[in-house]
Amino acid sequence: MRKYLSEFLGTAFLVIFSTVALIYVSTFSIGQLFDVMAVLGLAIAMLMFVFGPFSNGGHFNPAVSLAAALNKQISWKTFGGYLLSQVIGAIVGLFVAVQTLVPVINTQMSSSSTSSSSSSVSATKIYETLEPAASVASLPVSLTIEAVFTFLLVFVTVLAFKKMPKQAPVVAGLTLTLSAFVTYPLTGGLLNPARAFAPAIMTGLGSSAHLWFFLLIEVIAAALAGLAVKYFAKDEAAA
């Protein structure tokens, strides 16, 4: 039970950190885009250091858990529990950020001399910011970008679990920072099915026209990353 609680809490806090960081930059112009991605990287590293010892290194991402299951780092039963914990954690994290932190942020920023008094952020705007970004014309390119960088993130993270477990939080944090920085302006920088699914649950599953395409491509990329880890991590003698 402790490992599932760890995945729940880690995913929830990851969504809270990323949501608040995006609000600061997109609405109140505090910091730059790379600052948000650095927060993501620092958050995943910190959460893996804290919760990783209890949950197979700390996944907080169904794509990572899928690749880990394919590599027999976790059982398929554990994968199912992680998946449920991560999705619920992402939903709860987003709810907490929107319902408790955002009103406080709006109040504080409206009274701050460093921001415009008319600046505020709504729940609807937050959900739109976190949803997949792609038009019908750009969908194939957006899905390709999402697939490539989801593959990279999952491959590096799961390979680090195998080859350098003590350094895995740092490796995963750096990879997430760089991958999200490249992908966010192009696709919304999801790279995590739980993070993509949470705003859709809050607004209704039909609110994002391309959500299911992004979820499918992330699952495929994760599976391919899992197979790639098997190839690169096999014993040198067997290779």
C-alpha positions in Angstrom: 0.0 0.0 0.0 2.9 2.4 0.8 4.2 2.2 -2.8 0.8 3.2 -4.2 0.5 6.1 -1.8 4.0 7.2 -2.8 3.0 7.2 -6.5 -0.2 9.1 -5.6 1.5 11.8 -3.6 4.4 12.1 -6.0 2.2 12.6 -9.0 -0.1 15.0 -7.2 2.8 17.2 -6.1 4.3 17.1 -9.6 1.0 18.4 -11.1 0.8 21.1 -8.4 4.3 22.3 -9.0 3.9 22.4 -12.8 0.4 24.0 -12.7 1.5 26.8 -10.4 4.7 27.4 -12.3 2.8 27.7 -15.6 0.3 30.2 -13.9 3.2 32.4 -12.7 4.7 32.6 -16.2 1.7 32.6 -18.5 -0.6 35.0 -16.5 1.7 37.1 -14.3 4.9 37.1 -16.3 7.0 36.0 -13.4 10.0 34.2 -14.9 10.5 32.7 -18.3 9.3 29.5 -20.0 12.6 27.7 -19.1 12.0 28.5 -15.4 8.8 26.4 -15.6 10.6 23.5 -17.1 13.4 23.8 -14.5 10.7 23.6 -11.8 9.5 20.4 -13.4 12.9 18.9 -13.5 13.7 19.9 -9.9 10.3 18.7 -8.8 10.6 15.2 -10.4 14.2 14.9 -8.9 13.1 15.9 -5.4 10.0 13.6 -5.5 12.0 10.7 -6.8 14.6 11.2 -3.9 11.7 11.3 -1.4 9.3 8.7 -2.6 11.5 6.6 -4.9 12.8 4.3 -2.1 9.1 3.2 -1.5 8.0 2.9 -5.1 10.6 1.3 -7.3 12.5 4.5 -7.9 9.5 6.8 -8.2 7.6 6.9 -11.6 4.8 9.4 -11.3 4.1 8.8 -14.9 2.1 5.8 -16.4 4.5 5.8 -19.4 7.5 5.1 -17.2 5.5 2.5 -15.3 4.6 0.7 -18.5 8.2 0.5 -19.7 9.3 -0.6 -16.2 6.7 -3.4 -16.3 7.9 -4.5 -19.8 11.4 -4.8 -18.3 10.1 -6.8 -15.3 11.2 -4.1 -12.9 7.7 -4.2 -11.5 4.9 -6.7 -11.9 1.8 -6.1 -14.1 -0.3 -6.1 -10.9 1.9 -3.3 -9.5 1.7 -1.5 -12.8 -2.1 -1.5 -12.5 -1.9 -0.1 -9.0 0.6 2.5 -10.1 -1.6 3.5 -13.0 -4.6 4.1 -10.8 -2.6 5.9 -8.2 -1.0 8.2 -10.8 -4.2 9.1 -12.5 -6.0 9.8 -9.2 -2.9 11.7 -8.0 -2.9 13.9 -11.1 -6.6 14.7 -10.7 -6.3 15.5 -7.0 -3.2 17.6 -7.6 -4.9 19.7 -10.3 -8.0 20.1 -8.2 -5.9 21.3 -5.2 -4.0 23.7 -7.3 -7.1 25.2 -9.0 -9.4 25.3 -6.0 -7.0 26.3 -3.2 -3.8 27.8 -4.6 -5.2 29.8 -7.5 -7.6 32.0 -5.5 -4.7 32.9 -3.1 -2.4 33.6 -6.1 -4.9 35.8 -7.7 -5.5 37.8 -4.5 -1.8 38.2 -3.8 -0.8 39.2 -7.4 -3.7 41.7 -7.7 -2.4 43.5 -4.6 1.3 43.3 -5.6 3.0 46.3 -7.0 4.9 44.1 -9.4 1.9 42.9 -11.4 -1.1 44.5 -13.0 -4.2 44.7 -10.7 -6.3 43.3 -13.5 -4.3 40.1 -13.9 -6.0 36.9 -12.8 -6.3 33.4 -13.9 -9.4 31.2 -14.1 -9.9 27.5 -13.8 -10.9 27.3 -17.5 -7.7 29.0 -18.6 -5.6 26.6 -16.5 -7.3 23.6 -18.0 -6.8 24.9 -21.5 -3.1 25.5 -20.8 -2.6 21.9 -19.7 -4.5 20.3 -22.6 -2.8 19.0 -25.7 -2.0 21.8 -28.2 -2.5 20.9 -31.8 -4.7 21.9 -34.8 -6.0 19.4 -37.3 -3.3 20.5 -39.8 -0.5 20.2 -37.3 -1.7 17.0 -35.6 0.7 14.5 -37.3 3.7 16.7 -36.6 2.6 17.3 -33.0 2.0 13.6 -32.4 5.4 12.8 -33.8 7.1 15.3 -31.5 5.2 14.0 -28.5 6.1 10.4 -29.4 9.8 11.2 -29.8 10.3 13.0 -26.6 8.0 10.7 -24.6 10.2 7.9 -25.9 13.3 9.8 -24.8 12.1 10.6 -21.3 10.9 7.1 -20.6 13.9 5.4 -22.2 16.4 7.5 -20.2 14.5 7.2 -16.9 14.0 3.5 -17.0 17.5 2.8 -18.3 18.8 5.0 -15.3 16.7 2.8 -12.9 18.6 -0.2 -14.3 22.1 1.1 -14.7 22.5 4.0 -12.2 19.7 3.9 -9.7 21.3 6.3 -7.3 21.7 8.9 -10.0 18.3 8.2 -11.6 16.5 11.2 -10.0 19.0 13.7 -11.4 19.1 12.0 -14.8 15.3 12.0 -15.0 15.0 15.6 -13.8 17.5 16.8 -16.4 15.7 14.8 -19.2 12.3 16.1 -18.2 13.5 19.7 -18.1 15.0 19.6 -21.6 12.2 17.5 -23.2 9.5 19.7 -21.7 11.3 22.9 -22.8 11.3 21.7 -26.4 7.8 20.2 -26.5 5.7 22.6 -24.4 5.4 25.4 -27.1 4.6 22.8 -29.7 2.4 20.2 -28.1 1.8 21.4 -24.5 4.7 19.2 -23.4 2.6 16.5 -21.9 5.0 13.5 -21.9 2.8 12.0 -19.1 -0.6 10.3 -19.7 -1.8 11.1 -16.2 -1.0 14.8 -16.6 -2.8 14.8 -19.9 -5.9 13.0 -18.6 -6.4 15.1 -15.4 -7.7 18.4 -17.1 -9.9 16.3 -19.4 -11.6 14.8 -16.4 -12.1 18.2 -14.8 -13.7 19.7 -17.9 -15.3 16.6 -19.5 -13.6 14.0 -21.7 -15.0 15.7 -24.9 -13.3 19.0 -24.2 -10.0 18.2 -25.9 -10.5 17.1 -29.5 -7.1 15.4 -29.7 -6.7 13.9 -26.2 -7.1 10.3 -27.2 -4.5 10.6 -30.0 -2.0 12.0 -27.6 -2.7 9.3 -25.0 -2.3 6.6 -27.6 0.9 7.9 -29.0 2.4 8.3 -25.5 1.5 4.6 -24.7 3.1 3.4 -28.0 6.2 5.5 -27.3 6.5 4.1 -23.8 6.2 0.6 -25.0 8.9 1.2 -27.6 11.1 2.8 -25.0 10.6 -0.3 -22.8 11.7 -2.5 -25.6 14.7 -0.3 -26.3 15.8 -0.5 -22.6 15.7 -4.3 -22.9 18.0 -4.1 -25.9 20.5 -1.6 -24.4 20.5 -3.0 -20.8 21.0 -6.7 -21.7 24.2 -8.4 -20.5 27.3 -7.6 -22.5 28.0 -11.3 -22.8 24.5 -11.9 -24.3 25.0 -8.9 -26.6 
